[in-house]
Amino acid sequence: MHKLKNSFTIFLTLVLGLVVSCKDLDELNINPNGVDPAIADLNYLLPTIQTNLGQTVYDIGFGTFSGIMQHTQQTGWFRGYNNYDWNTLSHSWNGYYTILMNNDEYFKKAVKQDYKFHEGVARIMRAYVFGLITDIWGDAPYKEALKAEQGSNHFMPAFDPQREIYHGILADLDTANTLLSESAGKYRNIVPKQDVIYRGDVSKWRKFANSLALRYYMRLQAKEPAFAEEGIKKIAGDPVKHPLIRSADDDANISFPGTSLDTSNPLNTVYDLKPDGAYMRVKMGKTLVDVMRKQDDPRLGIWADKIQIPLILVSGTEIDRINDKGEREVSQDKVTAFEANGMKVDFDSEFVGVTISHPLVQIFNMNNANAAQGTVNPHASHLNGRYKKTSDPLVLMRLISAAEVNLILAEAAFRGWIAGNPADYYADGVRESFKAWGVEKEWGTYIENAPYDGLESIIEQKWIAHWTTAHEAWFDWRRTGLPALKTGPAAARPVLPVRWYYHTTDEIEKNRANAEAAIAKLEATPYQGTDQTKNSAWSKMWLLQGTDKPW
């Protein structure tokens, strides 16, 4: 939390450094001469804010939260990923507040120069980042945050109640919708190439604002249902005043240019040449693969590679051999011996997901001959080869999608909050996810295999569609308990966690009184385990208290 803990001098140094290094991700333009932040055009800040946010979302959504939501599992150094083995030094919000710090500079310049477009964008970015912070941790500095340059009395801001942060986010988004409601010709100083999300398209930013508001109204569904219903009715009931992202063409995505280490997909094997590198450690998770296989989901082949060597069960004993088709034949006695460790052998010939939260995941599916951490498993599905590349048209930093928006509307209709058939919104959501991943032609057949069937089907489709944004699936799971995910034998607790710990060094020691006041407001649960205070990943924040969710 640089701005909250550092001196004014460090603040200025950070801002100056970030302004100097701002780059458009298409052309990677870098100003070699340096820019005084006091006079720099605010457009130079925008791509830095956007890409830092995009990278943060990608890192968590395709990282830790992908493990929690059982989209993927790691087969190397996996305790924090597969098993939620966290502590008070595991995660920090420093990077989130750094994004907010730069966005605050951008916002102030926009207001001072009466740039309505830029102010609207700044409010959306602010809402997005503060939303992530409170979603993940709970209470956090909000109203008093980002003021360190005003003096030392602002170095230890109060942690605002989570409810107030959510309501503040929604107020920001409502203001952004108004700011972005004029015709495009009325806005000044828009530089399309510096906007790496929407290229300066005001109408798409307006849809982003309202779609994000829809997300946050639904976030409050279990805690403040009347408020959530009113807000969703307001937005969904007036598409002229509150346009939404209903088509994947309007998804808020950022591409990886892939021209350097810093601008590449972080799982790539071009810059990371280690045999146990980031890509090699990640395999598909059994829970997701099993659901997608059952529904013959074509997105599975977009996200995963087929297994290299299928397993074939044959009659006889003491058989373990590779046949002339390149298949591995094994007899039942060999299978039984392996399954004594608690992992079932999967004989699917194409896609196989790794068992969830198991202490021996590196030998999953009889991979005994290659048991090192984070290496190739020929009998399990690795990520699709596109994730080895530095960039790919489908490997994107995804901030919000039409699939999510349509499925939120499906849930709202299911609850009777808005007009329309929830099955229609559901079908639209699935179609737009297929469109986003380039398999729209196969949607008609798929929807017959996975028809609308109430809330469980809606949340299951959101869970699938949130591939690489699994934190959003986690937020849905917390408020609904869906999908009904189970932990494995190596999990730190018998249920999934519901928050990250406040960080001892970055969030508690530097602001102890306010941090401890926030911790005191958390609700302890029977799953706290060895955690010595209510600062636990299994303590309930305000959003979950009194809802009986997710457990």
N, C-alpha and C positions, 0 to 999 in steps of 0.2 A: 504494500500500500504506500507507494513512494510519496505521493503528495500528502498523505496523512501523517507520515512519520519523518519526512526529511525537512531540511531547512529551506528557506527561500532561495538560497544560492543553488542548491542541488535542483530545486524545482526549475529554475531558469535554465540551468545547464541541460536538464533533460528535455525541456521544451525546445531549446535551441537545437540540440542534437537531433531531435526527431524532425523538426522542420527542415533542417539541412538535408536529412537523409530521406525525406519523403520521395516516393517514386511511383510513377504510374506503372501498373503491373503489365500493361500491354507493351509499352515501349521502354520501360525501366529507365526513364529519364531521371538523372541525378544532378542536382545543382552543385557544381564543383566549387562555387565561390562562397557558399554560406549565405544565410538569409537572417536578417534581424527579425525575430518574431514580432516585434512591435509594428513592423511595416510590411511583413510578408503577406501576400495574398492568401486568404484563408483556403483557397482551393488546393494549395500545396499540402495542407494538413489532411484533407479528406481521404486520399488513398491509404495513408498510414493508419488512420482510425479504422477504416473498413477492413483492411487486410489483417490488422492485428486482431480485430474481432472475429473475422472469418477463421483465422488460424486457431484462435482459442476454442471456438465452437467445434472445429474439426478435431482438435486434439482431445477434447473431452468426449465428444459424441462418438468418436471412433476409437477412443481409448478406454479409460476406466469404466465409463458408463456402458460401453458396448459389452464389457465383461459382466457387469451387474445384470443387464437386461438379456444376457445370454444370446446375443447376436454372434459373438465371437468368444473364444477362449485363447489364452496364451499357453504355449508349451515350453516356455522358458522364463524364469524369474517372474513367476505368475502370482505370487501370494497376494499382492495388492490388487491385481487385475481380476483374477478368478475368485478369490476367497475373501475379499473385502478386509484384508488384514492391515487396517489403517491405525494411525494414532494421531496425536496432536501435532506432529511434524510432517504429516503426509501431504497436505494440500494448503496452499496459501492463496489469498485473493489479491496479492500484490499486482499481478498482471492485469487483473480486471480494473483496478483503480488507476493503473497507468493509462489504459485506454480511455477511461473517464476523464483523466487529467487532460489528455490531448483533445478530447472532444469538448471539454469545457472551454479551452482556448478557442476552438473553432466556433462554439456557440457564442461566446462573448464578441468575437469579431463580427459574426452574422448580425447580432442584435445592434451593435454599435453602428454598422453600416446599412442597417435596414434591408438586409438580404433575406427575404421571406423564405425562399427555397432552402437556403442553407440553414436557417433557423429551424425549419421543419425537419430537415434531415438530422440536425444535431439533436433535436428532441427525440426522434425515433431511436437514434443510436444510444442516447442516454437511457431511454426506457429499456432498451434491449439489454444493456450491460447491467444496470441495476436489477433488472428482472432476473438475470442469471445469478447474481450474488444472493439475493434474498431467496430465490428458489433453492439454492444449494445449501446455504448456511442458516438462513433465518433472519433474525434482527441484524442490522448492519448500519454503519454510518451512511446517512443519506442527506438530510437537510443541512447538516453542518460539515459534510464532506467537501473536499475540493477547495478548501479555503486556506490552506497552509501558508500561501504567500501573503496573507493578511496579518500574520504574526503568530507567535508561539502559543497564544491562547486558543488557537485553532488546531493545534497539533494532536489533540486527543478528543475528537468529536464523539458525541453521544451515538449510541446504537439506536436507530429509530425502530419502533415496532414494525413488524413485518406487514401488518395490515396497512399502516400508513404508507409504506413503500409501494405496495400494490396500488393503492388508490392514487398515489402521486404519479406512478407510471401511467395509469389510465388517463389522468388529467393531461399529462404531457402528450399522449397520443391523440387525445381529442383536440388539443391545440394544434398539433401538427396537421391533422386532417383539415382544419380551418385554414391554416397557413398555405396549404398546398392545393386549395380549392379553386384558385384563379386560373385563367387561361395561361398557357405556357409562355406566351409573348409578354406577359407582365412581369416576369422574373428577370433579375439582372445578374450578370457575372456568373452564369453557369458555364463551366468548362467540361463538356461531356467526357473527355478522355480521362479526367481526374476522378470521375465517379465510376469506380470499377464494378459497381453493382448494376446500376440502371442507366449509365451514360447520360445522366442529366434529365431523364424522362420524368417529369413532375407527376404525371398521372400514375405511374407505377409506384413512385414513392408514397403517393396518397393511399394506394391499395395496401402497401406494406404497413402503413400506420394503422389502418383499420383492421387488417388481418392480425397484426400483433395484439391489438386491443381485444379482438375476439379470443385469442389464445389466453389472455390474462383474465378475461371475464370467466372463461371456462375453468381456469386454474382455481377460481374461488367457488366453484360449483358446490363442493361439499361443505365449505365453511360458511359462506354467505350466499346461499342459494337464491334468495329474493333479489339481492343486488346483482348477482351474476345473470339471472334471468332478465332483469330490466335492461342491463347493458347489452346483452346479446340481441334482445328484441329491438333495441334502438338501432343497432348496426344492421342486422339482417333485414329489418323491416323497411329500410330506405336505401336501396343500392345506389341511388343517384347521389345522395348526400354522403353515403358511406360505402364507396366501391371497395370490393374485396378481390383478393387473388383467387380466382376460380379456375384459371387455366395455367398449366405448367409453363406456358410461354412467359408468364409474369413472375415465376419463382425468383426469390432473392438469392442468387448464387454468385460466387466469385471463383474464377478459374485460377489454377496454378500455372503460371507461365512456364516453369520448369527450366529456366535458363541458368539457374545457379542453385546452390544448396539452399539458400534462404527462401527462394521462390518456388520450391518444388514440393510435391506431395511428400510428406515426411516418411512414408513407408517405402519410398523408392529404393531400388537396389543399384542405382547408377552411382549415387554418392555414398551410399552405405553398402560397402562391399563385404562386410563381415558375414561369415556363414551363419552366424546366429544373430543377425541384425534384426531390425524392427519388423520387416516383412516376414521373415522366417519364424518369428515367435508367434504370429497370429494365425489361428486356424478358425474355421467356421464352428459355431457352437451347436451342439446337438439339438437344443430346444428349437431354435429357429429353423434349422435344416429339416427336422422332422415335420414341422408344420408345413413348410414350403413344399416338401416332397409329397405330402399327402394331398395337397391341392394342385399339384403339377404346376407350380408357379414358375414362369419363365424368367422372373427376376433372379432366381437362384443361379442360373448360368451366367448372368451378367456380373454377379458379385463373387462367385466362387468358381474355382477350377474343378473339373472332375478328378476323382482320385486317380493316382498313377497306376496302382496295382490293385485291382479288385480281389477280394477274398472269396473263395469258393469252398463251400462245405462238401466234402466227399466222404464216401463210406470207407470203412477200414480203421486202422489204428496206427499211431506213430507216423502219420503222414503230414509233412510240411514241405511243400515243393512248389517251384514255379513251372507251370506247364508251357507248352509251345505257343500259347496265345498271350503269354505274359501275365497270366493270372496266378495268384498264389492259392494252391489247394491245401486245405487243412482238414484233418479229421476231428471228430467230435471230442475225442479225449484231449487233443491239444487245445481245443476251444474251452472245454471245461476247466482245464488247468489254468488257463489264462483268466477266465472269469472269476476265479477264486479271489481276485483282488477287488471285485465289486464293479468292474466295468464290463458291460455286455459287448460282445462282438457284433458289429454291424456289417451285414453282407450285401448292402446295396451296392450295385455295380457302378454308380455314378457319383453320388454326393453323400458324404458321411460327415457328421458333425461330432466334435470332441465332447466327451462327457463333462458335465458341469461340476466345477469345484471339487476335483478329485486330486489326491496327492501324487498320482502317478500319470498325469496327463501326457507326459512325453512318450509313454509307451502305449498310448491308446491304440486299440484295434490291432493288437499283437505286433506292435512296432518294436519288438525286443532287440532287434539287431542294430537299431539306430536310436538309442535311448538318451543321447545327449540333449541338453536343454536347447530349445529354440532352433532345431534343425528340421530337415525334411522328414515328413511322415508320409510315405507313399500310400498309406491306407486311410488317410484322412483328407478332407478338402481344405486346401490352402485357398487364400484369397485369389480371385481372378488375376491373371497376369497383368491386367491393366494397372493394378496397384503397385507393380514393380517399376512402372515408368515415372518419370519426373512430372509428366502431365498427361491428361487424357480428357477427351470431351465429356466423359461421364464422371470423372473424379473431380468433384467440386467442393468448395466450402459452401454448404447449404444452410441458409439462415431461416427461411420459412418457405413453405411450399403450398401449392394449390391442393395437393393431396391432403395435407393437414387441415386446411381451411374447410374443405368440403366435408371432411370427417367430423370436424367440430360442429358444423351445421347439421350433420346427420345425428349427432348426439343431442343437439338442442331440439331437433324435431322429435326425436325419440322421447325426450322429457316433456314434450308438449309446450315448449317455450316459443317455438316459431311455427309458422305454417309450412306445409309441404310434407311429402312422404319421406321418412328417414331412409327408406330403401333407395330412393332416387339420389339423395345426397351421398349415400354410401357408395353407390355405383360410380358416381362422379369422382369421388375421392380415389377409388381404386384405379379408375381409368387414367386420372391425371398422374398417379404414381407410375403407372405403366408407360405413359407418355414421357415422363421425365427420364425414364431409364431405357427408352428406345424400343419398347416391346408393345406399343399400343395396339398393334394388329392382333395380338393374342388375347386382348382383354375380354372379348365376347365369350370365348370358350372358358376362360378362367372364371369369370363371374358366375358361370353355371356350377363350377366346382366349389366356389366359396360364396354362396348367396348371402344376402342380408338375413341376420337371425338375431336381432336385438342388440343390446349394448355390448355383449361379449364380442360379437363379430365386428362392431365398429372399432373397439379398442384393439382387437387383434390386428386389424388392418392398419391402424395407426402405428402399432408396435412394429409391424413389418416395414411400413413405408418410412419409418424413422431410421432406416439403415444409414449409418454414419452420423446420425443426430440422436443417438440412443438416450441422451440425457432427457430429451422431450418424452420419450417412451417411459422413462423412469418417473417423471413428474406425473404422467397419466396413471401409472401403476400405483403411485402413492395415494392418489385421491380416490381410485376406484378398486384397487386390489386386483386389477386385471392387466395382462394375463395372470393366471394363478401360478406364478413361478415358484419353484422350490429350490432350496439351496442343496449343495452336495456335501459329501462327508468331510471335506477339508475347509468348509466355510467357517469364518471366524465366529459366527452366531447361527442359530437355527433358522433365522429369517433374514431377508434382505435388509440392508441399511436404508435409512431415510434422510440422511444429511451427511455433510462433511463436518469434521471437527473444526472448531476455531483453532487456528494455528498458534502454538505457544509463543513463538518468537515474534511473528509478524502481527498477530491480532490480539494477543493477551498481554504479553509483557510490556508492550509499548503503549497500551491503553487499558491498563488493568481494571480500574474501577468500572469503566463502561462495559468492558468485555464481561466481567463477572456479573454485572447486572443483567446482561443479556443471557448469560448461561443460567442464571437463577430462574429465568422465565421459561426455560425449556422444561418439558415434562419427561421425567424419568420413566422407563418402561422395564419390564422384567428381562429384557434382552440386553441390558446395559453391561452385563458380564463383569469383566475386570476393570472397566472404566471407573475411575475413582470419583468423578464428579458427573454432573448432568451434561457436561460437554462430551457427549457421546454420539457416535453415528447412529445409535439406536434410541436416542431421545427425540421426542416429538416437538417440532417447532409449532408456532401458533397455528399455521395453516392446517395442521393435522389434529390438533388437540380437540377432543370432543367429537370427532367424526367416525371413530371406530375403524379408520382406514390407515394403512393398508392391512394391518393386523392388530 
